[in-house]
Amino acid sequence: MKLVKTIIRPNKLDDVRDALESMGIPGMTVTEVRGHGRQKGHTAIYRGKEYNVSLLPKVELEVVVADGVVDDVIRTIVTAARTGEIGDGRVFVQSVEQSYNIRTGEREG
Amino acid sequence: MGMDSSVAFAQDAAPAPSINAGDTAWMLVSTALVLLMTPALAFFYGGLVRSKNALNTMMMSFISLGFVGVLWACVGYSLAFGAGNDYVGDLSKLFLNGVGTDLPTGVSTALIPHVLFMAFQGTFAIITAALISGAIVERMRFSAYVTFISLWMILVYAPLAHMVWGGGWLFKMGALDFAGGTVVHINAAIAAVVAVICVGKRSDYKQAALVPHNVPFVLLGAGLLWFGWFGFNAGSAVAANGIGGLAFATTMLAPAATLVVWTLLDAVRLQKATAVGAATAIVVGLVAVTPAAGLISPMNAILLGGIAAVPSYFMLLVRAKSGFDDSLDVLAAHGVGGTVGALLTGVFAQKSLNGVADGLLYGNPGQLGIQATAVVFAIAFSAIGSFILLKLVGLVFPLRADAESEMEGLDTTQHGEEAYIHATGN
């Protein structure tokens, strides 16, 4: 099992969700986050003083998938989330040792 | 003892009209109430957009207080209320020439200072221009928008106000528009529709969740709009009298009925009463009663408000499924609501109450035809004028923000500020 952790633009969330659902990935965890990579932010001006707005709003999306479909999942996410501009985001993949369903107590995967 | 003949005549004649303190007091309050409607609209619209566009959306209303307010005094008032001809006023009152603290003789029979009459009418121009913004939020460039509403007030709003209220041809024809069904709501809604056509839809329309970011703001805005609308409608009596009282009561009751019917429609369709729906219903009811406010009975206002809920409710549903990105449903609320209200004014008007005219229900079916003529003309006039202006403004300024700005949000890109601050530095 792998944890695929993706940082994307907020307005790309629906596209990525739809693409993953059409692949049969049933569940995901979504968190609103802020951050930046190479994308430079904006300058904000309040009462004559300039401030940086470098931590831009992003969405973090986590899915746990079987090893066999990881590559397909990554390809799907990258295709759905890409605009071609700086700031499209990142995909990270981590190994998951164990996973349990809380309701049933069953170990999965 | 000899008597000066002129004194004898003066005693025989009716006393010359003079400023009435009660009327003036009410109109001072009304003008402030209507001015508050524009910030209220900012909250109503601002809550309905995404957080990255909240400031830009609210600024689109607030900026009208500045540009339209100044231009009204300089140019707009004269074009709307100068004697002029059947279609437009004149330049006699440019820069408030002759608009002082005496009566507005030749403009209105109101017993209030002329300068106050001008200010009251100015608050209407300000909110009408701001209403348009609801259709093109989240993608229009601010500079293009400000230029457009400034020109629109002078070249579209002021002439139509003259035709309906300033002694123009619709006024002479007997069209009833107590507080602005045609001049304000239909006019702004049609300009909004044209703006959607010229500016285009949001690039992520129907692709992303374009949901309200703050529903309590929407309710706050609707509540303040209702409060301000008592000045809008009851102030349109331009006196502290029975007609003002009537308009106040109808302004209380019509939106109440719209709210009830809207909630029932929601309950049948969704098994839930929605808050955004309630806020929208209040606005629709207020819009619908605007042309009728001082002309119909309070019980008929309940009927009018209840009836008005239905077409706007379904127009909203149809629009949401369409490709037409009138983002905050200016057409469904103000266009449809204003049209229904203007037509129903021709049904429910009661001369025994208003002293002006009867409608269809009270034996004057011709009034409905007059109302329909005014509605059709307002739609055509606003459509043509707004289209020409937007095309002209588009030659000088791009109407749309660039794709990157639209994606990032218009708060930082158009104003250099955020509604909800994440800035760092010192």
Interface residues (C-beta under 8 A of the other chain):
Chain A: R9 N11 L13 D14 D15 R34 H42 T43 A44 I45 Y46 E50 Y51 N52 V53 S54 L55 L56 P57 T83 E85
Chain B: K52 D204 Q207 A208 A209 E404 M407 E408 T412 T413 G416 E417 E418 I421 H422 A423 T424 G425
